[in-house]
Amino acid sequence: MRLVAGNEDGRRTAFARDVTRGLTQVDKCLPARWLLDEAGVDLLRRLRRQPTSYMLAAERQMIGERAYTVPLYFPRVRPRIIEVGVLDTARTKALLAPLLETFGALRYTAVGPHREALEEPCRELGKAFSGLDVTAVLGHVEDAVRELRSDAAPALLFWPGGGLGDHTRADSILMLRGVAAALRPSDLLIATVDLRKDARVVQRVYRDRQGITKQLHLHVLERINEELGGHFDVSLFRHRFSYDEETGELDSHLVSRRAQTIRIDELDLDVPFAKGETIHTLTVTKFSPLEIDHAAHAADLTVHERWYDREGRVCANLMRPNTR
């Protein structure tokens, strides 16, 4: 396995920039990507194992039952495989197995937000498949797009975890357009999407009994303390989320329990909070199948297949760019 570390100084600079920008505007916010350092990745994995968290189980089931069709999209040349997100080896093995059975050997690149999200899973995949050439890249979706553009070979971009929906609806469509612009007619995008559902189901996921969701969102304040010399007392903030069934959007906020001012030494910044003032940390959008089709159309993509889990909670969308 090869690990491409990327620009560590660039990430630190981006984190400092986003914290400064987000905490000095009227409606305070912190981009969701900064939830996932080493501790954040561990919390996310623990959250996925909770009985109420259905996404990962649904993806494993869909891919395990339907991935045999994927090699048919590459009739002439073996594809490169690029996966973006926090890896789950069982899910990835289910996708890779029929491809390796067809082509014998493959190049596989995993793009993830932290070493913790990449190193151990990539080593496990390399041991499981002798024909797999594994590279790990520290980064996010935009880095996966750069990987797409770095090689002329046909590519399969695998975007699991409902990551397409980790934005407002408008931003999800913009993100999909950016990914689609990098795809060639011979490439394939597989994006899993969390479907619209009853609010009670959504609430059970985010109100997990062990409070892992709350820990994950509060952790971004601990990260500011550790990396930027912040002085947040995490106990003086609580986690709040709300789900709007009409729009299909779920919003997460950290709420200040009292009026306070937080010093962040490395930014030379004092951040005032009124009692009840919030920091927005995440928006997650649920889609209907028709809304997925509209988003694909807006990105100049066609959905060639759609897989559903048995409970109809999640779908995987196999998309290709329209002929340009």
C-alpha positions in Angstrom: 0.0 0.0 0.0 1.2 3.5 -0.9 0.0 6.5 1.2 0.0 9.9 -0.4 0.0 12.3 2.5 -1.0 15.4 0.6 -0.4 18.9 1.9 -0.5 18.8 5.7 0.4 22.5 6.0 -2.4 23.2 3.5 -4.9 21.4 5.6 -3.9 23.2 8.8 -4.2 26.5 6.9 -7.6 25.6 5.6 -8.8 24.5 9.0 -7.7 27.8 10.5 -9.3 29.8 7.7 -12.6 28.0 8.0 -12.7 28.4 11.8 -11.9 32.1 11.4 -14.5 32.6 8.7 -17.2 30.5 10.3 -17.0 31.9 13.8 -16.9 35.5 12.8 -19.9 35.6 10.6 -23.4 36.4 11.9 -24.7 32.8 11.6 -21.7 30.9 13.0 -20.8 27.6 11.2 -18.0 25.1 10.9 -17.8 22.9 7.8 -18.7 19.3 8.5 -15.5 17.9 7.0 -13.6 19.1 10.1 -15.5 16.7 12.3 -13.3 13.8 11.0 -9.8 13.8 12.4 -8.6 10.5 14.0 -11.0 10.7 16.9 -13.8 11.8 14.7 -13.3 8.9 12.4 -13.4 6.5 15.4 -16.6 8.1 16.6 -18.2 7.8 13.1 -17.3 4.1 13.0 -18.8 3.6 16.4 -22.0 5.4 15.3 -22.3 3.2 12.2 -22.3 0.1 14.5 -25.3 1.3 16.5 -28.5 -0.7 15.9 -30.4 2.4 14.7 -27.8 3.3 12.1 -29.0 1.7 8.9 -26.8 3.2 6.1 -23.8 0.8 6.3 -25.9 -2.4 6.6 -28.1 -1.3 3.7 -25.0 -0.6 1.5 -23.4 -3.9 2.3 -26.6 -5.7 1.4 -27.2 -3.9 -1.9 -23.6 -4.2 -3.1 -23.3 -7.8 -2.0 -26.4 -8.7 -4.1 -26.0 -6.5 -7.1 -22.3 -5.7 -7.7 -22.0 -8.5 -10.2 -23.4 -6.1 -12.8 -20.6 -3.6 -12.4 -18.0 -5.3 -14.7 -20.5 -5.1 -17.5 -20.0 -1.3 -17.7 -16.3 -1.9 -18.6 -16.5 -4.3 -21.6 -13.1 -3.5 -23.1 -10.6 -2.1 -20.5 -10.2 -2.8 -16.8 -11.1 0.3 -14.8 -9.4 2.2 -12.1 -11.4 2.1 -8.8 -11.5 5.3 -6.7 -13.4 5.3 -3.4 -14.0 8.4 -1.3 -15.0 8.5 2.4 -14.3 6.6 5.5 -13.7 3.0 4.4 -15.6 -0.1 5.3 -13.8 -3.1 4.1 -16.8 -5.5 3.9 -18.6 -3.0 1.7 -15.5 -2.4 -0.5 -14.7 -6.2 -0.8 -18.3 -6.8 -2.0 -17.7 -4.2 -4.8 -14.2 -5.3 -5.7 -14.8 -9.1 -5.8 -16.7 -9.4 -9.1 -14.4 -6.8 -10.7 -11.3 -8.8 -9.7 -12.9 -12.0 -10.8 -13.5 -10.5 -14.3 -10.2 -8.5 -14.7 -7.7 -10.4 -12.5 -5.9 -7.3 -11.3 -7.0 -3.7 -10.5 -5.7 -0.4 -9.4 -7.6 0.8 -6.3 -7.3 4.3 -4.8 -8.9 5.2 -1.5 -9.4 8.9 -0.7 -10.2 9.6 3.0 -10.1 12.5 5.5 -7.5 11.0 7.9 -4.9 8.3 8.1 -7.2 6.5 10.6 -9.8 6.3 7.8 -7.3 4.7 5.4 -4.3 2.8 6.6 -5.7 -0.2 8.3 -8.6 -0.8 5.9 -6.2 -0.4 2.9 -3.8 -2.9 4.3 -6.6 -5.3 4.9 -7.8 -4.9 1.3 -4.3 -5.5 0.0 -4.0 -8.7 2.0 -7.5 -9.9 0.9 -6.9 -9.5 -2.8 -3.5 -10.4 -4.3 -4.4 -8.7 -7.6 -5.2 -5.3 -6.0 -2.7 -2.4 -6.3 -3.7 -0.1 -3.4 -3.0 3.6 -3.0 -4.3 5.7 -0.2 -4.8 9.5 -0.6 -5.5 11.9 2.3 -8.3 14.2 1.1 -12.0 14.7 0.3 -14.2 14.6 -2.8 -12.3 17.3 -4.6 -9.2 15.1 -4.2 -11.0 12.1 -5.7 -11.9 14.3 -8.6 -8.2 15.2 -9.1 -7.5 11.4 -9.1 -10.1 11.0 -11.8 -8.3 13.6 -14.0 -4.8 12.2 -13.4 -5.2 9.1 -15.6 -6.7 8.3 -19.0 -7.9 4.9 -18.0 -11.7 4.4 -17.5 -12.6 4.9 -13.8 -15.2 3.8 -11.4 -15.8 6.4 -8.7 -17.4 4.9 -5.7 -19.0 7.5 -3.4 -20.7 5.6 -0.5 -22.0 6.6 2.9 -24.6 8.9 1.5 -21.8 11.5 1.1 -23.6 13.2 -1.8 -26.3 14.3 0.7 -24.0 15.7 3.3 -24.9 19.2 2.2 -28.0 21.4 1.5 -30.0 20.2 -1.6 -28.6 23.1 -3.7 -25.0 22.4 -2.6 -25.4 18.6 -3.2 -26.4 19.4 -6.8 -23.4 21.7 -7.2 -21.1 19.0 -5.8 -22.5 16.4 -8.1 -22.0 18.8 -11.1 -18.3 19.2 -10.1 -17.8 15.5 -9.9 -19.7 14.9 -13.2 -17.5 17.5 -15.0 -14.5 15.3 -14.4 -16.2 12.1 -15.7 -15.6 10.8 -19.2 -18.2 8.7 -21.1 -16.3 5.5 -20.2 -16.4 6.3 -16.4 -19.0 5.2 -13.9 -20.1 6.9 -10.7 -21.8 4.8 -8.0 -23.3 7.2 -5.3 -25.4 5.9 -2.5 -28.1 8.2 -1.2 -30.2 8.2 1.9 -33.9 8.3 0.9 -36.7 10.4 2.4 -38.3 8.7 5.3 -40.5 9.1 8.3 -39.0 11.7 10.8 -39.1 9.2 13.6 -36.7 6.9 11.8 -34.3 9.8 11.3 -34.6 10.9 14.9 -33.7 7.4 16.2 -30.4 7.5 14.3 -29.4 10.9 15.6 -30.6 10.3 19.1 -28.5 7.2 19.6 -28.6 6.0 23.2 -24.8 6.2 23.7 -24.7 9.9 22.6 -22.1 9.2 19.9 -23.7 11.7 17.5 -23.4 14.4 20.2 -19.8 13.5 20.9 -18.9 13.6 17.2 -20.3 17.2 16.8 -18.9 18.5 20.0 -15.5 17.0 19.1 -14.9 19.8 16.5 -14.6 22.2 19.5 -12.0 19.9 21.1 -10.1 19.9 17.8 -10.0 23.7 17.8 -8.6 23.6 21.3 -5.9 21.1 20.4 -4.9 22.5 17.0 -5.5 26.2 17.3 -5.1 27.0 21.0 -8.9 27.4 21.6 -10.4 27.6 25.1 -13.8 26.0 24.5 -15.4 24.4 27.6 -17.3 21.6 25.7 -19.7 21.1 28.6 -21.0 24.7 28.0 -22.4 23.6 24.6 -25.1 21.1 23.7 -25.9 19.3 20.4 -29.3 20.0 18.7 -30.6 18.7 15.4 -33.9 19.2 13.6 -35.4 17.4 10.6 -37.8 19.0 8.2 -39.8 16.3 6.4 -41.1 18.8 3.8 -37.6 19.8 2.6 -35.9 16.5 3.5 -33.1 18.4 5.2 -31.6 17.7 8.7 -29.6 20.4 10.4 -27.2 20.0 13.3 -26.1 22.8 15.6 -24.0 23.3 18.7 -25.8 25.5 21.2 -24.2 27.8 23.7 -25.6 27.1 27.2 -24.8 30.6 28.4 -23.3 34.0 27.2 -19.6 33.5 26.9 -16.5 34.6 25.0 -14.0 32.0 23.7 -10.4 32.9 23.0 -8.6 31.1 20.2 -4.9 31.9 20.7 -3.4 31.0 17.3 -6.0 33.0 15.5 -5.7 35.9 17.8 -9.5 35.8 18.0 -12.1 36.3 20.7 -15.5 34.8 19.7 -18.6 36.0 21.6 -21.6 33.8 22.1 -25.0 34.9 23.4 -27.0 32.3 25.5 -28.7 30.0 23.0 -26.5 31.1 20.0 -25.5 28.3 17.7 -22.8 26.9 15.5 -24.1 25.1 12.5 -22.0 21.9 12.0 -23.9 19.8 9.4 -26.7 19.6 6.9 -27.8 16.3 5.6 -30.4 16.0 2.7 -32.6 13.1 2.1 -33.8 12.5 -1.5 -36.7 10.9 -3.3 -35.8 8.8 -6.4 -37.4 11.6 -8.5 -35.2 14.2 -6.8 -32.1 12.0 -7.5 -33.1 12.0 -11.2 -33.5 15.8 -11.2 -30.1 16.2 -9.6 -28.5 13.8 -12.1 -30.1 15.7 -15.0 -28.8 19.0 -13.6 -25.3 17.5 -13.6 -25.7 16.1 -17.2 -25.7 12.5 -15.9 -28.0 9.5 -16.6 -28.9 7.0 -13.9 -28.5 3.6 -15.6 -29.3 1.5 -12.6 -30.7 2.1 -9.1 -30.3 -0.5 -6.3 -32.5 -0.4 -3.2 -31.9 -2.1 0.1 -34.7 -4.5 1.2 -36.2 -1.9 3.6 -36.3 0.8 0.9 -34.2 3.2 3.1 -31.1 3.7 0.9 -30.4 3.5 -2.8 -27.2 3.2 -4.9 -27.2 5.1 -8.2 -25.0 4.0 -11.1 -24.5 7.1 -13.3 -22.7 8.0 -16.4 -22.2 11.3 -18.1 -24.4 12.0 -21.1 -22.6 12.1 -24.5 -21.0 15.5 -24.8 
